[in-house]
Structure formats: C-alpha cells, structure tokens
Amino acid sequence: MPNTTENKMAYKKSDVYDDALTKRMEADYLNILSSLGEDAGREGLLKTPERAAKAMQFLTQGYSQDAAAILNSAMFREDYSEMVLVKDIEVYSLCEHHILPFFGKAHVAYIPNGQIVGLSKIPRVVDVFARRLQVQERLTIEVRDVIQDTLKPLGVAVVIEAHHMCMMMRGVQKQNSLTTTSAFTGQFLKNETRSEFLRLIGSKLH
C-alpha cells in the first residue's frame, strides 16, 4: 500500500554537496570568469567559483529527488471527495535556454478518490521539478502528472504564474510580463469544476 512504513522512509531531505562535482564545476566557473576578462584572483572573486558551484547544485537538486516518493511518504485513506487546493506556492527555477531564473507562484488542486496527501508534500513536489533546468510549460505538466499518477485522484489542476528573467533582463526586456500556464485532468476538464478552481485561486480569503 502507498502509506506503508517502507514508502514513508523512501524520502529524506538533505542539502549535501558532492565534493568531486564541486571541484569540477569550480574549475569551470573559474574558466568562465577568466574568459569574461575578469581577474579571478582578486579578493571579491576568490571564493566565487566554489560558491557558484554549490549554488548550482542546490538550484538543480531536483534531479536527485523523487516526487512520487515524496507523495507516497504521506498518503492517507480518507473519505473526502471535495477539492483540496494549495495556492500561492512560491516557485523558483532556471530556464533551460539561458540558465536564468524564472519565479512566481503555483496553484495546485486535486479531488481525492479515497486518498489524501499531507499538505506540505504538494509544495515539495513543485520544488522537485522546479529545481531542475526547466521550461514553465513542462514544469506545469510534470507537477500535474506525478500527482495524478501517484495519488490517483478524481482530477488535478495546476496553474503557474511566473516572471522570466530571460525576458526581463535580456531579449525583449519586458519587465512587467507574466507568463501563465495551466494543466488539468479528470473532473477539472469540466467547465464548472475548473471555473471553481480558477475563482478560488483568484480570491483573497485571508
């Protein structure tokens, strides 16, 4: 069963850096700084290659994490069949085209079908996929699909709103642009249910 002790022990969070990988990436960042014409030996940059190497490992730690295991670690049988919504989940990711940040909010809902999941696991699932080189469209679908495939609810809805630094700092340089993506399954494909979800994510209940 998905809520066994074995599954609950399958997910463990830790921030550990691979020393060998850090050294290799450190050398790469040192070369980048030198190629830009910087003096990589000056005081302000002495530790920058190491810091950048560790930062990149942190920002891409999702490659080594299993979103399904996170959900399986906190699934419980419950006779509840109304919408469960976690909204305004902070999202920080890196665009795979330019390795520049995009950031915003995710809104995730599902309709249980005999199983619910610990609420904190929904933001963790978002982080697993956000902490990879991404495009917003794929991120939206990956969050939807892992919840649908693992929890097997009556439906899943995901909306992500994000600002992209590749549009704000370079290229078209449109500082106020906002990109919205959505993905739905099951009951959320019906206009009535989807409209309720969209109304709730736009409302201020606090």
TORRO-706582 format. One line per 4 residues: number of its first residue (from 0); for each residue x, z, y of N, C-alpha, C, O. Coordinates in nm, 3 decimals. Layout:
BEGIN
NUM) X Z Y X Z Y X Z Y X Z Y  ...
***
This chain:
BEGIN
0) 0.084 0.000 -0.119 0.000 0.000 0.000 0.088 0.000 0.125 0.201 0.049 0.119  0.039 -0.054 0.240 0.122 -0.066 0.358 0.160 0.064 0.423 0.250 0.067 0.506  0.093 0.174 0.388 0.125 0.302 0.453 0.196 0.398 0.358 0.182 0.519 0.371  0.272 0.345 0.263 0.348 0.429 0.172 0.469 0.488 0.241 0.510 0.443 0.348
4) 0.526 0.592 0.177 0.646 0.655 0.232 0.760 0.555 0.243 0.837 0.557 0.338  0.769 0.466 0.143 0.876 0.366 0.146 0.866 0.279 0.269 0.967 0.253 0.335  0.745 0.233 0.301 0.728 0.149 0.418 0.750 0.227 0.546 0.801 0.172 0.644  0.712 0.354 0.547 0.730 0.435 0.667 0.878 0.458 0.697 0.915 0.483 0.812
8) 0.963 0.451 0.594 1.107 0.470 0.614 1.179 0.338 0.639 1.301 0.336 0.658  1.104 0.226 0.639 1.168 0.094 0.648 1.216 0.063 0.789 1.299 -0.026 0.808  1.165 0.134 0.888 1.200 0.107 1.027 1.274 0.226 1.086 1.226 0.339 1.083  1.391 0.198 1.139 1.471 0.301 1.203 1.533 0.243 1.329 1.602 0.141 1.322
12) 1.511 0.306 1.442 1.561 0.256 1.570 1.695 0.319 1.604 1.710 0.441 1.597  1.791 0.237 1.642 1.920 0.290 1.686 1.991 0.185 1.770 1.975 0.065 1.747  2.068 0.231 1.866 2.147 0.142 1.950 2.293 0.154 1.908 2.365 0.242 1.955  2.336 0.066 1.819 2.472 0.069 1.766 2.536 -0.066 1.793 2.477 -0.171 1.767
16) 2.657 -0.063 1.845 2.728 -0.186 1.876 2.829 -0.218 1.766 2.897 -0.129 1.715  2.837 -0.344 1.732 2.932 -0.393 1.633 3.067 -0.409 1.704 3.081 -0.495 1.792  3.165 -0.328 1.667 3.294 -0.328 1.737 3.363 -0.464 1.729 3.418 -0.512 1.828  3.360 -0.526 1.610 3.425 -0.655 1.594 3.357 -0.762 1.679 3.423 -0.844 1.743
20) 3.224 -0.760 1.679 3.148 -0.856 1.761 3.174 -0.832 1.909 3.189 -0.927 1.986  3.178 -0.705 1.948 3.206 -0.673 2.088 3.340 -0.729 2.132 3.351 -0.785 2.241  3.441 -0.716 2.048 3.574 -0.768 2.082 3.573 -0.920 2.097 3.634 -0.974 2.189  3.504 -0.990 2.006 3.497 -1.136 2.014 3.425 -1.180 2.140 3.469 -1.272 2.210
24) 3.313 -1.115 2.169 3.235 -1.151 2.288 3.310 -1.114 2.415 3.301 -1.184 2.516  3.382 -1.004 2.410 3.462 -0.961 2.525 3.563 -1.069 2.563 3.582 -1.099 2.681  3.627 -1.128 2.463 3.724 -1.236 2.488 3.653 -1.357 2.549 3.707 -1.422 2.638  3.533 -1.386 2.501 3.457 -1.500 2.554 3.420 -1.478 2.700 3.433 -1.569 2.782
28) 3.375 -1.358 2.732 3.338 -1.329 2.870 3.462 -1.329 2.961 3.453 -1.368 3.078  3.574 -1.287 2.909 3.698 -1.291 2.986 3.733 -1.436 3.021 3.773 -1.465 3.134  3.716 -1.526 2.925 3.742 -1.668 2.949 3.645 -1.726 3.052 3.683 -1.808 3.135  3.519 -1.683 3.045 3.419 -1.732 3.141 3.457 -1.689 3.282 3.452 -1.770 3.375
32) 3.495 -1.562 3.299 3.534 -1.514 3.431 3.653 -1.592 3.485 3.655 -1.631 3.602  3.750 -1.614 3.400 3.869 -1.689 3.442 3.833 -1.833 3.477 3.886 -1.889 3.573  3.742 -1.893 3.399 3.700 -2.032 3.425 3.627 -2.045 3.557 3.629 -2.151 3.620  3.561 -1.937 3.600 3.491 -1.938 3.728 3.586 -1.924 3.845 3.545 -1.938 3.961
36) 3.713 -1.896 3.817 3.811 -1.877 3.923 3.829 -1.733 3.964 3.898 -1.704 4.062  3.769 -1.642 3.888 3.782 -1.500 3.920 3.914 -1.445 3.866 3.971 -1.497 3.771  3.959 -1.338 3.930 4.074 -1.262 3.880 4.019 -1.154 3.787 3.978 -1.047 3.832  4.017 -1.184 3.657 3.957 -1.092 3.561 4.035 -0.961 3.549 3.987 -0.867 3.486
40) 4.153 -0.955 3.610 4.234 -0.834 3.604 4.212 -0.741 3.721 4.271 -0.633 3.726  4.127 -0.782 3.816 4.106 -0.693 3.930 4.017 -0.576 3.891 3.942 -0.583 3.794  4.027 -0.468 3.968 3.967 -0.341 3.931 3.819 -0.353 3.896 3.774 -0.296 3.796  3.742 -0.424 3.977 3.598 -0.432 3.958 3.556 -0.506 3.832 3.442 -0.491 3.786
44) 3.646 -0.585 3.777 3.611 -0.667 3.660 3.680 -0.622 3.531 3.659 -0.682 3.426  3.760 -0.518 3.539 3.838 -0.479 3.422 3.749 -0.449 3.301 3.782 -0.487 3.188  3.639 -0.382 3.323 3.550 -0.344 3.213 3.431 -0.438 3.197 3.348 -0.419 3.107  3.422 -0.539 3.285 3.305 -0.627 3.283 3.289 -0.702 3.151 3.176 -0.708 3.101
48) 3.392 -0.760 3.093 3.373 -0.830 2.964 3.316 -0.740 2.855 3.229 -0.782 2.779  3.365 -0.618 2.847 3.313 -0.525 2.746 3.169 -0.488 2.775 3.085 -0.485 2.685  3.140 -0.458 2.903 3.003 -0.423 2.939 2.907 -0.538 2.912 2.797 -0.518 2.860  2.950 -0.659 2.947 2.864 -0.776 2.925 2.840 -0.799 2.776 2.730 -0.835 2.736
52) 2.943 -0.779 2.696 2.930 -0.797 2.551 2.829 -0.697 2.493 2.747 -0.734 2.409  2.836 -0.574 2.538 2.742 -0.473 2.488 2.601 -0.498 2.542 2.502 -0.478 2.472  2.593 -0.541 2.667 2.462 -0.570 2.725 2.393 -0.683 2.649 2.274 -0.675 2.622  2.468 -0.787 2.615 2.409 -0.900 2.543 2.364 -0.857 2.404 2.260 -0.904 2.356
56) 2.439 -0.770 2.338 2.396 -0.720 2.207 2.266 -0.640 2.220 2.177 -0.652 2.137  2.257 -0.559 2.326 2.135 -0.481 2.347 2.016 -0.572 2.375 1.907 -0.552 2.321  2.038 -0.672 2.460 1.929 -0.760 2.501 1.883 -0.855 2.391 1.777 -0.916 2.401  1.963 -0.867 2.286 1.926 -0.954 2.174 1.915 -0.876 2.042 1.928 -0.934 1.934
60) 1.893 -0.746 2.051 1.888 -0.663 1.930 1.769 -0.695 1.842 1.764 -0.651 1.726  1.673 -0.769 1.894 1.557 -0.806 1.815 1.590 -0.890 1.693 1.513 -0.893 1.597  1.704 -0.959 1.695 1.743 -1.040 1.579 1.763 -0.954 1.454 1.744 -1.001 1.342  1.800 -0.830 1.474 1.828 -0.742 1.360 1.712 -0.647 1.329 1.727 -0.556 1.248
64) 1.598 -0.669 1.393 1.483 -0.581 1.372 1.368 -0.657 1.305 1.355 -0.778 1.322  1.288 -0.586 1.232 1.179 -0.643 1.154 1.046 -0.593 1.210 1.010 -0.477 1.193  0.973 -0.682 1.277 0.847 -0.643 1.340 0.743 -0.600 1.237 0.666 -0.508 1.262  0.740 -0.667 1.123 0.643 -0.630 1.019 0.671 -0.489 0.966 0.577 -0.414 0.939
68) 0.799 -0.454 0.952 0.835 -0.320 0.905 0.790 -0.214 1.005 0.748 -0.105 0.966  0.798 -0.246 1.133 0.754 -0.152 1.236 0.604 -0.126 1.222 0.560 -0.011 1.228  0.527 -0.232 1.204 0.382 -0.214 1.186 0.351 -0.139 1.057 0.268 -0.049 1.056  0.418 -0.176 0.948 0.393 -0.111 0.819 0.427 0.037 0.820 0.374 0.114 0.740
72) 0.516 0.078 0.911 0.558 0.218 0.915 0.451 0.311 0.970 0.463 0.433 0.960  0.345 0.254 1.029 0.242 0.340 1.091 0.104 0.278 1.080 0.030 0.273 1.178  0.069 0.230 0.960 -0.064 0.176 0.936 -0.149 0.280 0.863 -0.103 0.347 0.770  -0.275 0.292 0.907 -0.363 0.396 0.853 -0.502 0.338 0.828 -0.551 0.255 0.904
76) -0.565 0.383 0.721 -0.702 0.341 0.694 -0.796 0.411 0.792 -0.789 0.533 0.812  -0.883 0.333 0.853 -0.977 0.391 0.949 -1.098 0.299 0.959 -1.085 0.177 0.969  -1.218 0.359 0.957 -1.341 0.282 0.967 -1.375 0.261 1.114 -1.466 0.324 1.168  -1.302 0.171 1.177 -1.322 0.140 1.319 -1.311 -0.011 1.334 -1.212 -0.071 1.292
80) -1.412 -0.073 1.394 -1.414 -0.220 1.400 -1.439 -0.274 1.539 -1.486 -0.387 1.556  -1.407 -0.192 1.641 -1.416 -0.238 1.779 -1.276 -0.275 1.829 -1.176 -0.246 1.764  -1.272 -0.339 1.943 -1.144 -0.387 1.996 -1.050 -0.272 2.031 -1.090 -0.173 2.091  -0.924 -0.288 1.993 -0.817 -0.197 2.033 -0.724 -0.276 2.125 -0.668 -0.378 2.084
84) -0.707 -0.229 2.246 -0.628 -0.303 2.346 -0.515 -0.217 2.400 -0.536 -0.103 2.442  -0.396 -0.272 2.398 -0.281 -0.212 2.467 -0.239 -0.311 2.573 -0.191 -0.420 2.542  -0.255 -0.275 2.700 -0.227 -0.371 2.805 -0.113 -0.321 2.895 -0.071 -0.206 2.889  -0.066 -0.413 2.978 0.042 -0.385 3.073 0.169 -0.338 3.004 0.238 -0.248 3.053
88) 0.201 -0.399 2.889 0.326 -0.369 2.819 0.440 -0.442 2.891 0.436 -0.564 2.903  0.539 -0.369 2.936 0.650 -0.432 3.007 0.728 -0.523 2.913 0.759 -0.485 2.800  0.760 -0.643 2.960 0.833 -0.741 2.881 0.959 -0.782 2.957 0.953 -0.819 3.074  1.073 -0.774 2.890 1.200 -0.823 2.943 1.264 -0.909 2.836 1.289 -0.862 2.725
92) 1.291 -1.035 2.869 1.350 -1.125 2.771 1.448 -1.218 2.839 1.465 -1.214 2.961  1.513 -1.303 2.760 1.609 -1.401 2.811 1.564 -1.540 2.773 1.540 -1.569 2.655  1.553 -1.626 2.871 1.517 -1.766 2.847 1.629 -1.834 2.769 1.746 -1.825 2.807  1.594 -1.901 2.659 1.697 -1.962 2.575 1.759 -2.086 2.639 1.862 -2.134 2.593
96) 1.697 -2.139 2.743 1.750 -2.260 2.805 1.866 -2.233 2.901 1.960 -2.312 2.910  1.858 -2.120 2.972 1.962 -2.088 3.071 2.021 -1.948 3.053 2.111 -1.909 3.126  1.971 -1.874 2.956 2.009 -1.735 2.933 1.994 -1.654 3.062 2.081 -1.575 3.099  1.882 -1.677 3.129 1.844 -1.599 3.246 1.718 -1.519 3.211 1.641 -1.561 3.126
100) 1.698 -1.405 3.277 1.586 -1.319 3.241 1.450 -1.380 3.277 1.437 -1.453 3.375  1.350 -1.348 3.196 1.211 -1.357 3.240 1.145 -1.224 3.206 1.179 -1.160 3.106  1.052 -1.183 3.290 0.998 -1.048 3.279 0.854 -1.045 3.328 0.814 -1.125 3.412  0.779 -0.952 3.275 0.640 -0.940 3.316 0.567 -0.840 3.230 0.619 -0.733 3.198
104) 0.443 -0.876 3.191 0.358 -0.786 3.114 0.291 -0.860 2.999 0.256 -0.977 3.010  0.274 -0.787 2.889 0.199 -0.839 2.775 0.074 -0.755 2.756 0.074 -0.634 2.777  -0.033 -0.821 2.715 -0.159 -0.755 2.683 -0.193 -0.794 2.540 -0.207 -0.913 2.510  -0.208 -0.696 2.452 -0.228 -0.723 2.310 -0.350 -0.647 2.260 -0.365 -0.527 2.285
108) -0.438 -0.717 2.190 -0.558 -0.654 2.135 -0.580 -0.702 1.992 -0.539 -0.811 1.954  -0.644 -0.618 1.914 -0.685 -0.658 1.779 -0.815 -0.588 1.744 -0.849 -0.485 1.802  -0.887 -0.644 1.648 -1.010 -0.584 1.598 -0.983 -0.542 1.454 -0.967 -0.628 1.368  -0.977 -0.412 1.426 -0.939 -0.363 1.294 -1.034 -0.411 1.184 -1.152 -0.438 1.207
112) -0.978 -0.421 1.065 -1.055 -0.457 0.947 -1.022 -0.357 0.835 -0.978 -0.394 0.726  -1.046 -0.228 0.867 -1.016 -0.123 0.771 -0.881 -0.057 0.790 -0.852 0.044 0.726  -0.797 -0.113 0.877 -0.664 -0.056 0.903 -0.639 -0.055 1.053 -0.669 -0.152 1.122  -0.584 0.054 1.101 -0.535 0.060 1.239 -0.384 0.086 1.234 -0.329 0.120 1.130
116) -0.320 0.070 1.349 -0.176 0.092 1.356 -0.146 0.186 1.473 -0.217 0.183 1.574  -0.043 0.268 1.459 -0.003 0.356 1.568 0.016 0.278 1.697 0.083 0.174 1.697  -0.041 0.327 1.805 -0.043 0.251 1.930 0.096 0.217 1.982 0.116 0.112 2.043  0.193 0.306 1.960 0.328 0.281 2.011 0.396 0.164 1.941 0.493 0.109 1.992
120) 0.344 0.125 1.825 0.407 0.018 1.748 0.381 -0.119 1.810 0.459 -0.212 1.791  0.271 -0.132 1.885 0.241 -0.261 1.948 0.348 -0.297 2.052 0.400 -0.408 2.048  0.381 -0.206 2.147 0.490 -0.238 2.239 0.623 -0.260 2.168 0.704 -0.342 2.212  0.649 -0.188 2.059 0.775 -0.207 1.985 0.781 -0.346 1.924 0.887 -0.408 1.922
124) 0.668 -0.395 1.874 0.664 -0.530 1.820 0.693 -0.633 1.929 0.766 -0.730 1.908  0.634 -0.612 2.047 0.662 -0.701 2.159 0.812 -0.703 2.189 0.870 -0.809 2.212  0.873 -0.586 2.190 1.017 -0.576 2.219 1.102 -0.648 2.114 1.202 -0.711 2.149  1.063 -0.640 1.988 1.141 -0.706 1.882 1.157 -0.854 1.913 1.268 -0.907 1.903
128) 1.049 -0.919 1.950 1.056 -1.062 1.975 1.108 -1.094 2.116 1.168 -1.199 2.137  1.085 -1.003 2.211 1.136 -1.025 2.346 1.288 -1.011 2.351 1.354 -1.077 2.431  1.344 -0.923 2.264 1.489 -0.901 2.263 1.558 -1.008 2.178 1.637 -0.977 2.088  1.527 -1.131 2.209 1.591 -1.248 2.149 1.596 -1.356 2.255 1.527 -1.346 2.357
132) 1.674 -1.460 2.234 1.666 -1.575 2.323 1.531 -1.639 2.297 1.498 -1.671 2.183  1.451 -1.659 2.403 1.312 -1.693 2.384 1.262 -1.800 2.481 1.328 -1.833 2.580  1.146 -1.852 2.448 1.058 -1.917 2.544 0.927 -1.838 2.539 0.890 -1.785 2.434  0.859 -1.830 2.650 0.741 -1.744 2.658 0.632 -1.789 2.561 0.561 -1.706 2.504
136) 0.621 -1.920 2.542 0.518 -1.971 2.453 0.538 -1.921 2.309 0.444 -1.876 2.245  0.661 -1.929 2.261 0.689 -1.885 2.124 0.676 -1.733 2.111 0.625 -1.684 2.010  0.720 -1.660 2.212 0.707 -1.514 2.212 0.561 -1.473 2.194 0.531 -1.383 2.116  0.473 -1.538 2.265 0.330 -1.508 2.257 0.277 -1.529 2.116 0.203 -1.445 2.063
140) 0.314 -1.639 2.055 0.265 -1.672 1.921 0.325 -1.580 1.816 0.256 -1.540 1.722  0.453 -1.545 1.831 0.517 -1.458 1.733 0.453 -1.320 1.730 0.434 -1.262 1.623  0.420 -1.266 1.847 0.353 -1.136 1.853 0.217 -1.145 1.786 0.180 -1.059 1.706  0.143 -1.249 1.819 0.011 -1.268 1.757 0.020 -1.277 1.605 -0.053 -1.209 1.533
144) 0.111 -1.361 1.557 0.116 -1.391 1.413 0.158 -1.271 1.329 0.104 -1.250 1.221  0.256 -1.191 1.378 0.301 -1.079 1.296 0.193 -0.972 1.285 0.180 -0.906 1.182  0.115 -0.954 1.391 0.004 -0.858 1.384 -0.104 -0.909 1.290 -0.158 -0.834 1.210  -0.136 -1.037 1.302 -0.238 -1.095 1.214 -0.195 -1.091 1.067 -0.273 -1.053 0.980
148) -0.071 -1.129 1.040 -0.024 -1.138 0.902 -0.003 -1.001 0.837 -0.022 -0.986 0.716  0.035 -0.901 0.917 0.067 -0.770 0.862 -0.054 -0.678 0.857 -0.082 -0.616 0.755  -0.124 -0.669 0.967 -0.239 -0.578 0.977 -0.367 -0.640 0.919 -0.458 -0.569 0.876  -0.371 -0.773 0.918 -0.488 -0.849 0.870 -0.618 -0.802 0.938 -0.714 -0.769 0.869
152) -0.621 -0.801 1.069 -0.741 -0.759 1.141 -0.842 -0.874 1.147 -0.817 -0.984 1.096  -0.956 -0.847 1.209 -1.059 -0.950 1.227 -1.023 -1.048 1.337 -1.086 -1.152 1.351  -0.923 -1.014 1.415 -0.877 -1.104 1.520 -0.768 -1.040 1.603 -0.758 -0.918 1.611  -0.685 -1.124 1.665 -0.575 -1.078 1.751 -0.578 -1.160 1.879 -0.605 -1.280 1.877
156) -0.550 -1.094 1.991 -0.539 -1.162 2.119 -0.411 -1.117 2.189 -0.380 -0.998 2.194  -0.337 -1.213 2.242 -0.214 -1.183 2.315 -0.211 -1.267 2.442 -0.228 -1.389 2.437  -0.189 -1.203 2.555 -0.166 -1.272 2.682 -0.038 -1.216 2.742 -0.020 -1.095 2.750  0.051 -1.305 2.785 0.175 -1.264 2.852 0.181 -1.331 2.989 0.159 -1.451 3.002
160) 0.210 -1.251 3.090 0.230 -1.300 3.227 0.374 -1.267 3.266 0.416 -1.152 3.256  0.449 -1.368 3.310 0.590 -1.342 3.336 0.645 -1.427 3.452 0.602 -1.539 3.478  0.743 -1.367 3.518 0.823 -1.437 3.619 0.953 -1.481 3.551 1.014 -1.405 3.475  0.995 -1.603 3.580 1.115 -1.660 3.516 1.225 -1.680 3.620 1.207 -1.755 3.717
164) 1.337 -1.613 3.599 1.447 -1.625 3.695 1.506 -1.766 3.698 1.566 -1.806 3.798  1.488 -1.843 3.590 1.539 -1.981 3.590 1.459 -2.067 3.688 1.507 -2.172 3.731  1.338 -2.025 3.722 1.258 -2.093 3.824 1.276 -2.030 3.961 1.260 -2.098 4.063  1.310 -1.902 3.965 1.317 -1.829 4.092 1.455 -1.836 4.156 1.465 -1.843 4.279
168) 1.562 -1.835 4.075 1.698 -1.831 4.128 1.764 -1.968 4.133 1.858 -1.989 4.211  1.717 -2.062 4.052 1.777 -2.195 4.043 1.664 -2.296 4.030 1.547 -2.260 4.038  1.699 -2.422 4.008 1.597 -2.524 3.987 1.501 -2.535 4.105 1.544 -2.558 4.218  1.372 -2.518 4.079 1.272 -2.534 4.185 1.271 -2.419 4.284 1.218 -2.433 4.394
172) 1.328 -2.305 4.248 1.340 -2.188 4.335 1.205 -2.147 4.394 1.190 -2.133 4.516  1.108 -2.126 4.306 0.975 -2.082 4.346 0.961 -1.934 4.312 0.933 -1.899 4.197  0.982 -1.848 4.412 0.992 -1.705 4.388 0.860 -1.640 4.347 0.862 -1.534 4.285  0.748 -1.700 4.381 0.620 -1.635 4.355 0.544 -1.696 4.237 0.428 -1.662 4.215
176) 0.608 -1.782 4.163 0.538 -1.845 4.050 0.523 -1.746 3.934 0.611 -1.662 3.911  0.413 -1.757 3.864 0.383 -1.670 3.750 0.335 -1.758 3.636 0.247 -1.842 3.654  0.393 -1.739 3.518 0.354 -1.816 3.401 0.271 -1.730 3.308 0.310 -1.618 3.275  0.156 -1.781 3.267 0.067 -1.709 3.177 0.049 -1.788 3.048 0.020 -1.908 3.051
180) 0.066 -1.720 2.934 0.044 -1.782 2.804 -0.051 -1.695 2.724 -0.059 -1.574 2.746  -0.123 -1.757 2.633 -0.219 -1.681 2.552 -0.223 -1.737 2.411 -0.191 -1.853 2.387  -0.264 -1.651 2.317 -0.279 -1.691 2.177 -0.385 -1.602 2.113 -0.387 -1.481 2.136  -0.474 -1.662 2.033 -0.586 -1.589 1.977 -0.606 -1.626 1.829 -0.569 -1.735 1.786
184) -0.664 -1.533 1.754 -0.707 -1.561 1.617 -0.844 -1.497 1.595 -0.888 -1.412 1.673  -0.910 -1.540 1.488 -1.031 -1.475 1.441 -1.140 -1.461 1.545 -1.178 -1.558 1.610  -1.190 -1.337 1.561 -1.303 -1.310 1.650 -1.274 -1.346 1.795 -1.366 -1.372 1.872  -1.146 -1.348 1.832 -1.112 -1.378 1.971 -1.123 -1.528 2.002 -1.110 -1.568 2.117
188) -1.146 -1.608 1.901 -1.172 -1.750 1.924 -1.315 -1.772 1.974 -1.348 -1.880 2.023  -1.399 -1.668 1.962 -1.536 -1.675 2.013 -1.535 -1.643 2.162 -1.466 -1.551 2.205  -1.611 -1.718 2.239 -1.611 -1.703 2.384 -1.647 -1.561 2.428 -1.585 -1.507 2.520  -1.745 -1.500 2.362 -1.791 -1.367 2.403 -1.682 -1.262 2.387 -1.658 -1.182 2.477
192) -1.614 -1.263 2.272 -1.509 -1.164 2.246 -1.388 -1.189 2.335 -1.330 -1.095 2.390  -1.351 -1.315 2.348 -1.236 -1.349 2.432 -1.263 -1.312 2.578 -1.174 -1.263 2.647  -1.385 -1.334 2.624 -1.420 -1.300 2.763 -1.413 -1.150 2.786 -1.368 -1.106 2.891  -1.457 -1.071 2.687 -1.447 -0.926 2.699 -1.301 -0.882 2.710 -1.266 -0.797 2.793
196) -1.216 -0.941 2.628 -1.072 -0.910 2.632 -1.014 -0.944 2.769 -0.944 -0.863 2.829  -1.043 -1.063 2.819 -0.989 -1.106 2.948 -1.042 -1.019 3.062 -0.971 -0.993 3.159  -1.167 -0.974 3.050 -1.222 -0.885 3.152 -1.151 -0.750 3.150 -1.121 -0.694 3.255  -1.123 -0.698 3.030 -1.059 -0.568 3.018 -0.916 -0.570 3.069 -0.872 -0.474 3.133
200) -0.841 -0.678 3.043 -0.701 -0.679 3.088 -0.693 -0.696 3.240 -0.590 -0.668 3.301  -0.803 -0.743 3.300 -0.803 -0.758 3.445 -0.861 -0.639 3.518 -0.856 -0.633 3.641  -0.918 -0.544 3.443 -0.985 -0.430 3.507 -0.887 -0.314 3.528 -0.786 -0.302 3.458  -0.920 -0.231 3.624 -0.841 -0.111 3.653 -0.927 0.010 3.616 -1.019 0.048 3.688
204) -0.894 0.070 3.501 -0.974 0.182 3.452 -0.912 0.318 3.485 -0.964 0.421 3.442  -0.804 0.319 3.561 -0.737 0.445 3.592 -0.706 0.453 3.740 -0.650 0.552 3.787
***
